[in-house]
Amino acid sequence: MDSTSIIALATEVAGVINKVIDRLPTYEQKQMEELFKFLDMYEQEVKREDADFDDILIWRNRKRLLLETVIEKISRSS
């Protein structure tokens, strides 16, 4: 798959995700925004040149726990 196709696909996926989030109740929209902010922060922290291994493990554990919690909540509400 060439880069143009990947960009087009990513744009389409982002549009679908935005439509799904727009249909959520306001409280859940805010929760999703917080999740995305955390994931962005996680990416920045683990890619830092001066990040040490212990910090990376802490961030990965936080991310794992957060995603497990989100998946569990979604599973219960379905």
Secondary structure, DSSP 8 states (H G I E B T S, - for coil): --HHHHHHHHHHHHHHHHHHHHHS-HHHHHHHHHHHHHHHHHHHHHH-TT--HHHHHHHHHHHHHHHHHHHHHHHHH-
